[in-house]
Amino acid sequence: MGEKNTGELEKVLQSTHIKNFNTYCRENVGCLTEGDFTVYMKNIISEKKLTQQLVFLRADVPERYGYKLLSGEKRTRQRDVILRICYAAEMSLAQTQRALKKYEMPELYAKRPRDALLMIIFNERPGDIIDVNEILKEHGMETLRTSGIYLG
């Protein structure tokens, strides 16, 4: 994907007329954040030759709920659910940060200890979600929640 950063888009906008707004949106659809979380996630899952069903299974997210999240039918305020799905979809830290941003959630932040540990985990990929939660527990951090129910 030839995605442009914000600065590049702003430069294009300097010479874009109102009548060309729809063309701008069409030409930059992969770069615009509004409403494209579902497209972004489906593209990544497809690129990695995974199925949504496998991702939800690996994420330990109920399949029906996962499909509704990825289709945009349902929204969650639980960033952990999105993190679970991203990890299960074998997404890099950069891809995960982008997914969080597209979902309009705070990105992982290096100054927050739990977020910092999660950033390391996304970089090192130590195992499955159970392993991730074990590492979080070992460091005295809250485990990744699923579907709004905290069990750990």
Residue frames relative to the residue before (quaternion, step in Angstrom):
aa qw qx qy qz dx dy dz
M 1.0000 0.0000 0.0000 0.0000 0.00 0.00 0.00
G 0.2881 -0.7534 0.5654 0.1720 3.57 -0.81 0.97
E 0.0577 0.8436 -0.5301 0.0633 3.57 0.54 1.15
K 0.3232 -0.7394 0.5646 0.1734 3.53 -1.08 0.83
N 0.4248 -0.6720 0.5292 0.2965 3.54 -1.13 0.59
T 0.7413 -0.4237 0.2777 0.4402 3.57 -1.27 0.19
G 0.6434 0.5360 -0.3208 0.4425 3.59 0.95 -0.88
E 0.6588 0.5049 -0.3043 0.4673 3.57 0.96 -0.86
L 0.6478 0.5102 -0.3146 0.4702 3.57 1.00 -0.82
E 0.6436 0.5233 -0.3227 0.4559 3.58 0.97 -0.84
K 0.6224 0.5370 -0.3310 0.4633 3.56 1.06 -0.75
V 0.6394 0.5130 -0.3131 0.4795 3.60 0.99 -0.87
L 0.6634 0.5293 -0.3042 0.4327 3.58 0.94 -0.90
Q 0.5696 0.6064 -0.3833 0.4012 3.61 1.11 -0.56
S 0.7788 0.2833 -0.1611 0.5360 3.57 1.09 -0.64
T 0.5206 0.6187 -0.4221 0.4099 3.59 1.24 0.41
H 0.2976 -0.7500 0.5681 0.1619 3.54 -0.91 0.97
I 0.6737 -0.5019 0.3573 0.4082 3.55 -1.21 0.52
K 0.6670 0.5185 -0.3136 0.4335 3.58 0.91 -0.91
N 0.7033 0.4412 -0.2615 0.4923 3.62 1.24 -0.36
F 0.3214 0.7804 -0.4850 0.2291 3.59 1.27 0.22
N 0.6694 0.5021 -0.3110 0.4507 3.61 0.84 -0.92
T 0.6232 0.5244 -0.3313 0.4763 3.58 1.06 -0.75
Y 0.6210 0.5416 -0.3277 0.4622 3.58 0.99 -0.88
C 0.6717 0.4976 -0.2968 0.4617 3.59 0.87 -0.95
R 0.6636 0.5121 -0.2967 0.4576 3.57 0.92 -0.94
E 0.7076 0.4706 -0.2600 0.4586 3.59 0.90 -0.93
N 0.7777 0.3133 -0.1557 0.5223 3.59 1.15 -0.53
V 0.2029 0.8363 -0.4925 0.1298 3.57 1.23 0.43
G 0.6733 0.5086 -0.3025 0.4432 3.63 0.98 -0.74
C 0.6913 0.4821 -0.2663 0.4677 3.57 1.22 -0.42
L 0.6375 0.5485 -0.3281 0.4302 3.58 1.16 -0.55
T 0.4254 -0.7528 0.4524 0.2183 3.56 -0.89 0.96
E 0.6045 0.6122 -0.3681 0.3526 3.56 0.99 -0.73
G 0.8906 0.0181 -0.0319 0.4534 3.53 -0.74 1.13
D 0.6509 0.5443 -0.3580 0.3896 3.62 1.07 0.14
F 0.2715 0.7560 -0.5389 0.2538 3.62 1.15 0.51
T 0.6706 0.5105 -0.3101 0.4399 3.57 0.84 -0.96
V 0.6567 0.4969 -0.3085 0.4760 3.59 0.93 -0.88
Y 0.6446 0.5352 -0.3142 0.4464 3.56 0.92 -0.95
M 0.6944 0.4757 -0.2781 0.4628 3.59 0.80 -1.01
K 0.6645 0.4993 -0.3146 0.4585 3.58 0.87 -0.88
N 0.6366 0.5251 -0.3283 0.4596 3.60 1.03 -0.75
I 0.6649 0.4971 -0.3091 0.4640 3.59 0.91 -0.89
I 0.6529 0.5115 -0.3181 0.4593 3.57 0.88 -0.94
S 0.6612 0.5023 -0.2926 0.4741 3.56 1.00 -0.85
E 0.6414 0.5320 -0.3182 0.4520 3.62 0.93 -0.91
K 0.7144 0.4355 -0.2444 0.4901 3.56 1.05 -0.78
K 0.4094 -0.7439 0.4339 0.3013 3.56 1.37 0.13
L 0.4256 0.6591 -0.4852 0.3860 3.55 1.01 0.95
T 0.3527 -0.6800 0.5771 0.2833 3.55 -1.28 0.15
Q 0.6002 -0.5467 0.4236 0.4017 3.56 -1.16 0.50
Q 0.6154 0.5669 -0.3435 0.4266 3.57 0.97 -0.83
L 0.6687 0.4894 -0.2957 0.4752 3.60 0.93 -0.90
V 0.6300 0.5340 -0.3312 0.4563 3.58 0.99 -0.83
F 0.6771 0.4835 -0.3012 0.4658 3.62 0.86 -0.90
L 0.6217 0.5356 -0.3304 0.4664 3.57 1.06 -0.78
R 0.6803 0.4800 -0.2773 0.4795 3.60 0.90 -0.97
A 0.6853 0.4897 -0.2758 0.4631 3.58 1.05 -0.78
D 0.2945 -0.7555 0.5085 0.2896 3.56 1.29 -0.42
V 0.4203 0.6372 -0.4963 0.4136 3.52 0.97 1.06
P 0.5238 -0.6351 0.4441 0.3535 3.62 -0.78 0.90
E 0.5621 -0.6664 0.3827 0.3057 3.55 -0.79 1.12
R 0.6628 0.5177 -0.3051 0.4467 3.57 0.85 -0.97
Y 0.6530 0.5146 -0.2867 0.4760 3.53 1.01 -0.94
G 0.6478 0.5342 -0.3053 0.4493 3.57 0.95 -0.91
Y 0.6516 0.5089 -0.3142 0.4666 3.58 0.93 -0.89
K 0.6596 0.5080 -0.3092 0.4596 3.57 0.98 -0.84
L 0.6328 0.5206 -0.3290 0.4693 3.60 1.06 -0.71
L 0.7265 0.4443 -0.2513 0.4600 3.57 0.85 -0.96
S 0.6632 0.4703 -0.3221 0.4851 3.59 1.17 -0.35
G 0.4991 -0.6573 0.4234 0.3736 3.56 1.26 -0.31
E 0.4419 0.7068 -0.4453 0.3269 3.58 1.30 0.01
K 0.7718 0.1639 -0.0879 0.6081 3.57 1.14 -0.72
R 0.2068 -0.7378 0.6263 0.1436 3.55 -1.29 0.49
T 0.1679 -0.7571 0.6189 0.1244 3.54 -1.20 0.51
R 0.3191 -0.7081 0.5864 0.2298 3.53 -1.23 0.48
Q 0.5461 0.6160 -0.3829 0.4191 3.57 1.35 0.00
R 0.3089 -0.7685 0.5342 0.1691 3.58 -0.28 1.25
D 0.5864 0.6021 -0.3629 0.4025 3.60 1.10 -0.67
V 0.6212 0.5391 -0.3493 0.4490 3.60 1.02 -0.71
I 0.6574 0.4865 -0.3031 0.4892 3.58 0.97 -0.87
L 0.6338 0.5254 -0.3286 0.4628 3.61 0.99 -0.78
R 0.6227 0.5368 -0.3339 0.4611 3.59 1.00 -0.81
I 0.6755 0.4917 -0.2920 0.4654 3.56 0.87 -0.99
C 0.6513 0.5156 -0.3147 0.4593 3.60 0.93 -0.86
Y 0.6627 0.4961 -0.3125 0.4659 3.57 0.91 -0.88
A 0.6761 0.4999 -0.2869 0.4589 3.56 0.92 -0.93
A 0.6731 0.4691 -0.2856 0.4953 3.58 1.19 -0.56
E 0.4691 -0.7195 0.4061 0.3121 3.58 1.31 0.33
M 0.2965 0.7769 -0.4997 0.2425 3.55 1.12 0.71
S 0.4913 -0.6345 0.5112 0.3078 3.55 -1.15 0.71
L 0.6780 -0.4532 0.3654 0.4487 3.56 -1.29 0.13
A 0.6589 0.5120 -0.3144 0.4526 3.60 0.88 -0.90
Q 0.6554 0.4964 -0.3101 0.4773 3.60 0.97 -0.81
T 0.6388 0.5264 -0.3158 0.4638 3.58 1.05 -0.80
Q 0.6359 0.5205 -0.3261 0.4673 3.57 0.95 -0.88
R 0.6573 0.5108 -0.2994 0.4663 3.57 0.97 -0.88
A 0.6400 0.5209 -0.3216 0.4643 3.59 0.99 -0.84
L 0.6445 0.5129 -0.3211 0.4674 3.59 0.94 -0.88
K 0.6520 0.5167 -0.3068 0.4624 3.56 0.95 -0.90
K 0.6681 0.4945 -0.2970 0.4700 3.57 0.94 -0.91
Y 0.6770 0.4640 -0.2860 0.4946 3.59 1.13 -0.62
E 0.4099 -0.7341 0.4310 0.3277 3.56 1.41 -0.03
M 0.4649 0.6161 -0.4733 0.4246 3.51 0.97 1.04
P 0.5984 -0.5664 0.4055 0.3958 3.58 -1.14 0.47
E 0.4536 -0.6622 0.5262 0.2808 3.54 -1.02 0.85
L 0.6107 -0.5019 0.4332 0.4331 3.56 -1.27 0.25
Y 0.1952 -0.8091 0.5529 0.0401 3.55 -0.89 1.03
A 0.4721 -0.7376 0.4184 0.2410 3.57 -0.55 1.22
K 0.6642 0.5125 -0.3135 0.4449 3.62 1.13 -0.47
R 0.6241 0.4746 -0.3500 0.5126 3.60 1.25 -0.08
P 0.5011 -0.7006 0.4085 0.3019 3.61 -0.57 1.09
R 0.6762 0.4746 -0.3151 0.4672 3.64 0.80 -0.87
D 0.6503 0.5052 -0.3143 0.4724 3.58 0.96 -0.85
A 0.6332 0.5349 -0.3303 0.4515 3.59 0.98 -0.84
L 0.6539 0.4981 -0.3085 0.4787 3.58 0.96 -0.87
L 0.6467 0.5095 -0.3202 0.4687 3.59 0.98 -0.80
M 0.6136 0.5403 -0.3487 0.4582 3.60 1.05 -0.69
I 0.6416 0.5049 -0.3135 0.4849 3.57 1.00 -0.85
I 0.6431 0.5318 -0.3145 0.4525 3.57 0.95 -0.91
F 0.6645 0.4896 -0.3108 0.4713 3.60 0.91 -0.85
N 0.6582 0.5007 -0.3116 0.4680 3.59 1.08 -0.65
E 0.7632 0.3911 -0.2008 0.4735 3.60 0.93 -0.91
R 0.1694 -0.8287 0.5123 0.1485 3.61 1.19 -0.55
P 0.0206 0.8814 -0.4712 0.0263 3.61 0.67 1.12
G 0.7910 -0.1881 0.1431 0.5643 3.64 1.13 -0.15
D 0.7289 -0.3930 0.3026 0.4719 3.55 -1.11 -0.68
I 0.7673 -0.3598 0.2616 0.4619 3.59 -1.33 -0.08
I 0.6131 0.5405 -0.3532 0.4552 3.61 1.03 -0.72
D 0.6492 0.5067 -0.3091 0.4757 3.60 0.99 -0.85
V 0.6208 0.5431 -0.3329 0.4569 3.57 1.01 -0.85
N 0.6866 0.4785 -0.2855 0.4670 3.57 0.86 -0.96
E 0.6093 0.5426 -0.3487 0.4612 3.61 1.08 -0.66
I 0.6501 0.5077 -0.3108 0.4724 3.59 0.96 -0.89
L 0.6397 0.5170 -0.3272 0.4652 3.58 0.94 -0.85
K 0.6589 0.5134 -0.3000 0.4608 3.59 0.93 -0.95
E 0.6418 0.5438 -0.3166 0.4384 3.59 0.95 -0.95
H 0.7360 0.3844 -0.2128 0.5151 3.57 1.12 -0.64
G 0.5648 -0.6504 0.3599 0.3584 3.57 1.26 0.42
M 0.5107 0.6407 -0.4151 0.3953 3.58 1.20 0.50
E 0.5877 -0.5559 0.4600 0.3660 3.52 -1.29 0.44
T 0.4473 -0.6819 0.5077 0.2777 3.57 -0.98 0.85
L 0.6146 -0.5372 0.4163 0.4004 3.58 -1.28 0.30
R 0.3544 -0.7503 0.5261 0.1861 3.54 -0.67 1.12
T 0.1972 -0.7612 0.6032 0.1338 3.53 -1.26 0.42
S 0.8787 -0.0177 -0.0066 0.4769 3.58 -0.98 0.88
G 0.7057 -0.5018 0.2753 0.4176 3.58 1.00 0.73
I 0.6484 0.4718 -0.3304 0.4978 3.60 1.25 -0.08
Y 0.1648 -0.7952 0.5774 0.0850 3.56 -0.66 1.08
L 0.1036 -0.8323 0.5445 0.0088 3.55 -0.63 1.15
G 0.7678 0.5012 -0.1879 0.3521 3.52 1.13 -0.47
